[in-house]
């Protein structure tokens, strides 16, 4: 019944994928006000904690299926998720949203290029790096090394997240993986997040965090799962290369962050590199369920 219903969704699969990306970037843009109230780690902790509660309400974690050898990977995946969330939110506290997304995107792009097992594919991370240089403009006085550094840390965490998700995705799929790892991510973020948020928690802050938890990860998860049932992982990955551009768009519309002409060229280079790297960089799933297990590469930030 579920599979049949998912195929009857009137929205085209590319529309669902774009809606998922818009939800992710809108959630990131709207997190800026919460960051001012409770700090980036406090925001990550609240968002992940409330997201974990929502996920646990939607699905029971498959604890009985967890084997002893799965535990280190699940713990590492949860910690990578928490680190990625904290680092990315710390980045957008310092630099524009589109720039942070582009720098972070170097992580999955490099993973895709390395997976292609082609030396020629390694040109695409280099192209994206050139785009990032044009975006960050380190020769300008306004260059923020802390923001770029946090975004780079998020890129490393995202790359680890993808590798670990793929490793554990052969055992757990979709929301089962998230219901296991997001609580671990929340605990990871709590180490710094609780001290940052202490003394600043109000009903308004909690309500805002709950809304952001719906935007990330609940809605994107639902949209991406529906999209992946109707399109190939390679097509999906290529479409996801638009995310840095959507980050710039939401940064402009919501945060009024106006990119320069040079920065727009940088974003175009990152998008081009991301789309090209996906052509040979994704492992072919052995089943439709495993295709769905990789839907959550973008959900937690």
Buried (B, 14 or more C-beta within 10 A) or exposed (E): EEEEEBEEBEEEBBBBBBBBBBBBBBBBBBBBEBBEBBBBBBBBBBBBBBBBBBBBEEEEBBEEEBEEEBEEBBBBBBBBBBBBBBBBBBBBBBBBBBBBBBBBBBBBBBBBBBBBEEEEBEBBBEBBBBBBBBBBBEEEEEEBEEBBBBBBBBBBBBBBBBBBBBBBBEBBBBBBBBBBBBBBBBBBBBEBBBEBBEEEBEEEBEEBBBBBBBBBBBBBBBBBBBBBBBBBBBBBBBBBBBBBBBBBBBBBEBBEBEBEEEBBBBBBBBBBBBBBBBBBBBEEBEEEEBBBBBBBBBBBB
